[in-house]
Amino acid sequence: MGRAPKYDWDDKKDICYQLYVEQKKSPGEIVKYFAQHFGCAENELPGVRLFRRQFADRWHFPPRKARVKPADEPVVVERIKQLWEQNLGVKEIRAALQEEGWELGDNEFQRLRKKNGFRRRGDVGAYSIEVGAGGKRKRGPEEMEQWLPVDDDPVGGVMGELDGHDGTADALLGLQQPQHQPVFALTPEEEARRFEHMAKVQAESDQALLNRKRRRRIRGYGHLPPDDPGLAPRYSSETTLDECKAFLHLSNEMYSTVRSEYELICRDMGIERKKTVMENGLWQASKDRLVRENLHLSAMMHPLQPDLERKAVAIDVICADVTKRMRDSKKKLTVGEANNTLGLNPRSSKELRRKYYEILERDQYTTRLACGDEHWAELRQQWFDTSPLLQQVVTEGDPHRMKCVDILCRDATKRYNDDSLKKDPTRRQYQQALYGPGPGACRSNKKKETPNGLTPAPTAPKKPTKKRAAVAGDLNIDPALAPNPIPAYFRLSPDSNLIGNHPRIWLGKLASPTILALHAAAAGKAGAAQVSKAQGIIKNADGSEDSYQIDDDGELQVYLEAAGDKSTFVVVLEGGYA
């Protein structure tokens, strides 16, 4: 009689057509819709790949991809350019085009952006500028020379790219001098000035601590070492957030939940500042409500618990910090908003920020505290002198426009510091990842925490191989903590920049389903190479392929689930040799 079908698709075609074709929901969103509709878990329903196969092969739904007709392409490109020069994000541009009737598929939209240079991330160098129609600019040998250090050019150098390094320059530079050696050397006079300045700053800092004129420094700051870890705060309000987590026994995940819950309470009760609501009792009422509605805090604040006074201080500090963040979020400006205020499009803004980046690189800048306010003002003035726009803003003295200039300055400084740390990790010596009794700072990716600081491993397969079990047994390791490697195909992108002959396609294994493991496997055949871009490939039933950008662990997990047993990655390798 044959095996009965696992899923019943017979009465789902109409609703799937409405969701997929008319409402343009993704297969993942459709899975969530049916999970809510039937009140079941998503893993009890067909996977995303099965939905795609059912739509395309069985029901023959119209394809979601669209390609602009040649006659309409100039109109679409001009509209994208207008939106892009308004500093709108990719999602906002897509939404605007869709409202205007241009239904572009992901690949078609990305093709038009790449072809015409409507992208914010450059391919070469920090804040690199891409040309317009005709595609991205390729550097010739004469242009590359100005980026490499030579004996008679003390100003030449290598700049890191927006999210990494310029691969070719780094590789060639590595053949001439150690990676940690700065491209621009300081003069003996400047080295002496900086040493004297830091000695003065350190002496003033120590004196201020003795006189209780400054709060304790729990971690390194601007090349200054942390204070004694046993030093108590001057006032209860100076209890650190990490200490608050320890006093309340909060993991980072629980801490984030407490903050989110209190922010909702503040919005519901109309609280924006602690001082303005203390007299009428609203501040204490909001904290009492938080404790009442959070089970963990309710247990911590039970009358029979020890150290209730210290825990109450911890809750007060966390709540005050939440309201501070709420106020600050209203004042924050994005780079796009700053560009609009100053009348800059993304390309001209890149060029402006790149000039300041180059000034910082020539100066071997580290921190404002280390260089001193006077020298920092000199660096800013050098930047102002390079641009008539900046000179006009400084002359006008408008506070809001000056704040927008500060946003661009801060962005260039951050990019420079990030690139400098990649080139020379020893510059991080004055920083500390863990600096208190609690779990440390929350990470932006919000990885789940496990006991003893172990990284959560993926679920072990139902039938582990004998070889894997034997290895785990020999090392006396729990098999659940030893994830199986994930086999994958790798393709070398034509945008890669390597020295030597590298295979165009090769096999590799991911040690774990993380972006770091993906980069390590991709660069395994190229010494000193870095992965600047990775895309996952999904093959369709008709033989065509879809590519998906992979930037973090969550996106990689989604791709591996969709790809099944055959994962294929297209990677851009830079800065290495085959």
N, C-alpha and C positions, 0 to 999 in steps of 0.2 A: 504493500500500500504506500510505501515511501514515508519519509519523515514529514511530519506536519510543519507548516511554516511557523517560524518563531514570532513574526510580527504580522498583524492584520492591517494591511494597507487599503483594503477595499473601499471603505467609507471615508477616507482621509483626503482624497484627491482634491475635492472642491475647496476645503479649508486650507490645504497646502498651497493651492494656486492663489488663493486670496492673500495669504501671508507672504509667499515668496515672490509672486509676480506683481500683484497690485500694491501691496504694502511695502515691498522691497526689503523684507526682513532677511537676515542672514540665516543659514541653516542652524547655527548655534542658537540664535534667538528663537527659532522655531522649536528646537528641542526644549528650551526653557518654557516656552508657551505650553507645550503638551504636558510637561512635568507639572506645571501649575494647574492645568486643566484637569488632569487625571489624579492629582494629588499624590504623585509618586516621585521617587528619586530619578535623576537624569540618567543614571547608569542602568536603569531598567528599561530605557527606551532605545531605539536605534541610534547609532552614533551619527556624527555629522557626515561622515563619508557615505553611510547608507542613505541618508536623506538626499545627498547630492546625486548619488547613483539612481535613486528612485525618480528624482525630478528629471534628470537628463535622459536616462536609458529607457525607463519604463513609461513615464508619462510624457516625455518629450516637451517639457516646458520651454518656452522661448528663452534663449540665453540671456544672462544678465550683462554680458559684456557689450559694449558699444564702441563703435569706431567712427570718428568724425569724418564726414565726407570731405574730399579734398576742397570742394568749393566753400565749405563752411569753416575749414580749419583756421584761416586768417582771422575770422570773426571771433572764434573761441579763444584763440591765442591772445588777441587784443584784450578781450574781457578778462582773461586770467592775469594778464599784465597789469590791468587797472586795479584789480583786487590785490595783487601781490604788492604793488607799490603803495597800497594803503596799509601795508604791514599786517594784513590779515593772516591767520594761521591756515594750515592746509584744510582742516575740517570746516572752517568758516568759508573758505573759497569753494569747497565742494558743495556746501549747503547753498551758497548764493547761486552757483551754476545750476543746481538742481531746481531751485525756485524759478529760475528763468527758462527752464525747459531743456537744459543741456544735460542729458542723462549719460554721463561718461562712466565707463568701467574703470576700475582701479588702475589696470595696466595702461589704458589709453590716457588717463589723466596724468599718471606718472611719466609716460612717454612725452607728452607735451611739455610738462614742467622741465624735464631733463634736456629736451631738445632745445628749448628756448632760454635755458638758464634761470628759471624761476625757482631757485632753491636757495635756502639760507646756509646750508653747510657746503663749504668748498671742498674741492678734491685735492688741492695742493696748498700747504701752508696755512697758517692761522688767518682767518678772515679772508681767504682767497676770493677773488672776484671772478665770476663766470661771465663770459660774453653772452650776447643775446642770441638771435637766431643763428643756427649753424652748429650749435652744440658747444661743449666745454672747450676751453682753451688748452692746447698742448704746449708745453714748454720746449723751446729749442735749446741747443747746447749753449748758445750765447746768453740766453736768459738764465739757464741753470747756474752759470758761473758766478753770478752775483749772489747766489745763495750759499756758495761754498767758501770756506776760509782759505785765503791765499796769503803769502808772505807780505805782499805789498798792499794789502787791503785790510786794515785793522777793523773796518766797519762791517765786513762781510759776516754772514752767520747763518745759522739754521733756526727757523722758527717752527714750533710745533703747530700741527694743524688744529682745527677747531675742536676735534674730539680725539686727537692723537698726534703723531709726528708725520712729517714729510718723509716717506719711506726712502726714496732714493738719496736724499740729502743725508739722512741719518746713517744709511749704509756706507756711503762714501766717506762721511766724516769719521765713522768708526774705524776706517782703515788708516786714518792719519793721526788720531789722537784718542785717548781714553774717553769713554762716554761721559764720565763725570766731570771732565775738564771743561770749564766754561769757554764759550767761543770768544767772549770779550773779557779780557783780563783787566782787573782794576789797577790803577797806578798806585805806587807805594804811598803817595800822599793821601789818596782816597781811602786806602786800607787803614792807615793810621787814624784818619778822621772818624771812620766808622767804629774803630776799636775804642777810641776815646769817648765817643758818643754813647756806646753801649755800656761802658764802665760807669759813666755819669748816670745813665738811666737806671742801672742796677743799684747804685748807691742811693739814689733818690727813692727807689722802690723799697729798699730795706729800711730806710729811715721812716718812710710813711707807714710801714707795717708796725714798727716799734711805737710810733705815736698814735696808732689806731686811726690813721687818716685814710687808709684804704682797706678794702675787704681782702680776705685771704685769697691767694691764687691757687686753685686746686689742680691746675694743669699748666703746662708750659704755654707761654703766650709771647709771641713776637721775640723769640730767642731768649726770653727770661725763663728760668727754671721754676717749677711749682714750689710752693711753700711746704713746710712740714705737714704731712698728711694728718697728723694728730692735732693740728691747730683747730680750735673751735671758732665758729663764726662770731663776729662782734655782736650781732643782734639775731633774734630768731628769724627775722625776715630774710636773712642772708643764707639760710639753709639751702643747700643746692638741691636741684631737682633729682640728682642721682641719690643723694642722701634721703630725700623724701621717698623714693622708690624702695630703698632698703628699709626704712622705718615702717612702711606700710606693706612690706613683702609683695611688691608689685613687680611682675616681669614687664618687659617693654610692651608686650602685646596687651596686658591688662592695663598698663599705664595709658596707652593710647585710647583704650576703651573708656577709661575714667574721664579723660580729657574731652572726648567726643560727647559723653553723656552730660558733662557739666556745661559744655558750650550750648547744648540744646536747652538746658535749664535756664541759662543766662538769657537766651533769646526769648524764651517763654515768659520770663519774669522781668524782662526789660533792663537787665543789668549790663553795664558797660565798664564801670569803674568801681573799685572797692570803696574808695573814700566817700563817694557820693551816696552810698547806700548803707553805710555802717550805722548811722544814727537812728534810722527808722527800723533797724533790725532785719532788713531785707537780705543783707549779706549773710548773716548767720542762718537765716531761714533757707537760703539757697544751698548752703553747705549741708545743713541738716537733711534737706531733700535728697541731695546727692548720696549721702550715707544711707539714707532710708531705701533708696531705689537700687543701690549697688550691693549685691550680696556679699562680695568680698570685703568692702569697706564696713558693712554692717557687722561682720564678724570681727574685724580689726578694732572697731570702736565699741565693742561690748563692754559694759562696766567692769567685768571681771578680767579684762585683758590688761597686761602691764603697759607701762609707758604711754598712758593715754594722752598726757599733755604733749609729749613729743610727736605723737601721731596726729594730734589736732593741729599742731604747727605745720606738719607736712601737708595736710589737706589744705590748709589756708594758703601755703606757698604755691601749691599746684593750681588752686582755683584763681589766685591772683595772676599767675602766669597765663592762664587761659584767657582771662579778660584782656590782658596786655596784648596777646597775640591777636585777639579779635579787633582791638583798636588799630593795631599796626597794619592788619590786612587791608583796611580801608585806605591807608595812605600809600600802599606799595604801588609802584609803577613798573610795568614790564618794559623790556627793551623796545617792543613794538609801539607802546604808548609814547615812550620818550621820542622815538623816531618821528611819529606823527606830529608831536608838539614842535619839534625842531625842523619839520619839513624835509625829513630824510626818507628815502626808500631803503629797502634792505641792502641794496648794493652800495649805495653811498654811505650808509651807516657802517657797513663792514670796512670800507676803506678808511673811514675816520677812526674807528677803533683799532684798526691794524696799525695806524701811525703811532698811537700811544703804546701799543704792544711792542713795537720796534724800539721806542724810546726806553721802555722798561728793560728790554733785553740788552741794549747797549750799556745801560747803567748797572746791570746785574742787580736789579732791585730784588729785595726779599720781602720786607714788611715796612709799613709806614713808621712803626715804632723804631725799627732798626735804622732807617735812613734819616729820621728826624723830620720835624714839621717844616723846617726851612728848606731842606733839600727836596722834600716832597713837593713843596710849592714850586720849586724851580723846575721839577719834572713836568708838572702841570702847565707851567708857563711855556715850556718848550712845545707842548702839545697845542696849546692855544695859538702859538705863533705859526703853526702849520696850516691853519684853517681860518679863512675870513669869516665863516659862519660862527665859529667859537669866539672869535674876537668880537663879533657883533653882540653875541649873547652876554659876554662878560661886560661889555660897555653898557648895555641896557640895564643889567643888574636885576632882571626879573627873577624873583626867587624860584618860581615854578620852572622856568626854563633852565635855570642853573641846576636845579635838582635833576632835570632830565639829562644834563651834561654829566652829572655825577653818576647817573645810572650807566651811561656808556663807559665812563671811566672805570667804574667798578667791574663791569663785565670784562673789559680788556685786562684788568689786573688779575681777575680770577682765572681767565684763560691762560695768561702768562704763568701764573703760579702753578696751575695744574700741569702744564707742559713741562715746567722746570722740574717738578717732582718726578715726572716720568723719566726725564733724562738723568736726574741725580737724586735718587731716593734718600740720600743722607740729609737733604734739606729738611726732611720731616723729623729730624732728631729732637727738636724741641716740642713736638706734639706727642700726645698720648692717646691711644685708643680707649683705654680704661683708666679712669682717674678717680674712682670713688668706691664706696662700699656696695653700690647697686650694680645693675646690669650694664651700665654705660649708656651711651647715646642711642636713641632710636635710629634705625637705619631706614632710608627712604624706601627700600624694597620690602620692609616689614616681614623679614623671614621669620618663620615660626621658630621659637626657641625650644631646646631640648635640655634635659638635665646634663650637668657637667660640661656645658658649653658645646656639646656635639651638634654638628650640622645635621638636620633631619635628612635621612636617606630615603630614596624612593621605595615604594612597596616592593618587597622581594617577589620574584616570580613564583608561580604555584609549583613548578617543577624545576628546581635548580639543578644545574648539571653536576655530575659527580666531581668534575674537576674543580668547580667553584667551591663545593662543599669540602673537598679535601684541603684546599688552600686555607679556608677559614678555620678548619679544625686544627691544622698544623700550627697556626698562629694563635690559637685559642681565642678567636674573635667570634662574636655573635654573627651568624650568617646574615641576619637582618641589617647589620651595619656595614656589610660588604656588598655594594651594589654591583650587578652585572654590567660589564661594558656594553655600550650600544653601538653595533656596527653601522657604518654609514658610508655613502659615496660622497666624494668631494670633487667639485669642478673648480678650476682656476679661472677667475673672472678676467676678461681681457683688460680691465682697468687696473690689474695688479702691476706692481712696480718692483721687480726683483732682479738681482744680478745672477746670470747663469741660466741654464735650461731646467725648468721645472716641469714635471708631468702635468698634462692638461686635466687628467682625471685620475684619481687614486682612491684607495680604500683606507679607512681609518676607523678608530673606535673612540667613543666618548666614555670617559671613565665614570661620568655621572651626568644626569640630565640638567646641566648648568651651563651658563654662557661661558664661564671660564674653561670648563672642560671642552666645550665646542671649539673655542679659540686654540686651546692647546693641541687638540687633535688636528685641526686644520693647518697649523703651522709646524706640524711634526716633521715635514720633509724640507723645511727651509730654515736654515740657521738664522737666528736673531730677527725673524720676521714677526710682524704684528698683523692682526686681523682688523682692518678698519671697517669692514662691512660684511655681513653674512645674510644670505637669503635661503629660505627653505623652498624646495620645489615639490609641487603636487601635480602628478600626471592625471589628465582627464581621460575619459573613455575614448574620445576622438583622437587621442595622440598628442593633443596640445598640452602645454604646461602653464601652470600658474606659479608665480614667485611671490613669497611673503617675506618682508623685512623682519629680522629677528634681532632684537636689541636687549632683551632681558630674559631672566629665567622663566617668567610666566609665559611669554610668547613662545619660548622654546618648548615648554611643556605642551602647549596647545598644538604646536606643529607636529611634535612626535606622536601625539595621539592621532592626529589626522593622517599622517604619513603611513602609520602602521609598521609593517616589517621592512619597508624599503625607504629609508630616509636619504635624501640627496640635498647637499648644500652647495651653493655657489658662493665662493669667498673671494674677497679682495685682500691680497697679501702685499704688504709694503715693508720696506726697510730691511730685507733679508737677502740671503744668497742661497741658490740651489746647489 
